[in-house]
């Protein structure tokens, strides 16, 4: 039985794994997206998202907790100043993992992990969701589509 074996050890000892995740998290905060293997990306997602949640409330206590995990002062500063402002209204789900295929040398599954609010390509075409929902149970039906008017330039040429 695998009770209590939630964490992926990534084939490393505890100190190596924690240092690697801290360095990858600092790189993610600095560059906003990084390429890595799928397993490391999933482990990094579990490592980073609680830190981003802590950064929403800028207190000395939260800064010290995040610094104890990240171990880089510049990354903590950028997380609390820039990243927390952008994700302030988002209720979780701060990172996105996009699978990229297999690595050329050893055929490992590769992925790109990025901070969601920093990708303009995905966020540009999705409009803001409406907050109000109305049911049409007893109300009027939607209006019929307007008749299509053909191009007037073609009508003038025929005459």
N, C-alpha and C positions, 0 to 999 in steps of 0.2 A: 504494500500500500504506500502511496506517495503523500501521506499527510504532512503538511507543513513544508512542502518542497515547491514553493511558489516562484522563487527567484531563479533566473537563468544564470548559471555560474560562468558561462562563456569560456569554459576551459581554462580558467585562471584562478589563482588564489584570491582571497578576500581583499588584501591590500592592493594588489595589482588591478583587480576589477574596479574597486572604488576610485583609484587614481585615474584609470582609463575613462570611466564614466564622467568624472569631474572635468577632465580635459576635453572630452567630447562635448559636454554641456557648455563649457566656456567657448568653444569654437562655434557651437550652434548659436549662442547668444551674440557673439561678435559678427559672424558672417550671415546669420539668418537662415542658412541652409548648408547641409553637408552631405557628402556621399559616403556611405558605409555599407556594411552587410545588413541583411534584413534582421538577423538576430540581435546585432548591436543596436540597430535603430529601435527595435521594440523595447530593449532594455533601457535605452536612453530616454525613450518616451515616458516610461514609468519613473525615471529618475528626475526628469526636468519638470514635468507638469506640476507636481506639488510645490516646486520652487517658484514657478511662475505665479501660482495661486498665492503663495506667501508674499510675493512682491507687490500684489495689488494694494496691500495695506503697508504703508511705509513707516514702520516703527523700528526703533533700535533693536528690539528683540528679534524681529523678523530678519533684519539685516544680518544679525549675528548667526542666526540659524542657517540662513542661506550661505553665508561666508564659510561656515563650518563644513558645508557640503562642497562648495565650488572651489574654495581655496585660492581665488584670484580676486583681488580688490577691484580691478577694472571691470571684470565681468559682472560683479555684484552691482557696481555703480550703473552700468549700462542697463542691467536688468530692471533695476528699480526706477531709473529715470525715463528710459525710452520704451522698453518693451511693456512695462506695466501700464503705461499711459495708453498704448494702442490696444491692449487686451482687457482694459478695465471693465468693459461691459459684457465680455464674453464669459459664459458660465462653464468654463472647462473646455477641453478639446483644443489646446493651444498649438499642437503640432500635427503635422500631416506626414504620412509615410507613403511615398510613391515608389513602386517597384520598378527597377530599371533593366532587369535581365540578369544574365550571368557574367561574372568576371572572366576575362580572357585567360588568365594563367591557371587558375585552379577551379574554375566553373562555380564559384560561390555566388549565391543569390545576392545581388546588390540592390540597394534602395537609396533614395534621397529622402532625408528627413528635413522638414522646414517648419518655420513658425508660420502659422496660417495667415495671420494678418499682414504679413510682409510680402505676400505673393499677389502682385497686381493682375496677373493673367487670370487666375481663378476668380478673384474677387471683382473684376471689372464687369463681367457680363451677368452677374447674379444681382438682381435688384433687392432692395431691402424688403423683408417680409412684411405683409400687412399684419397689424396686431389685432384688428377687429375681424370677427368671423360672423357672417349672417347666414341663417338658413333660409331656404326658399320654400319652406314647407307649405305655408299658406299664402305666401306673397305672390307677386306678379311674376310672370315668366320673363326671361330676358328678351329684349327687343330683337326682332328679326334683323338679319344682316341687310345693310343698305344695298340697293341694286348697283352693279358694277357699271361705271361709266367708261366707255371706251375712249381712247386717246383722241382728242379733237383735232390734232394735227393731221391724222390720216383721213378724217372726214373732209377737211378742206381741200386736200390734194385730189380727192376723187371728183369733186365738183367742177 
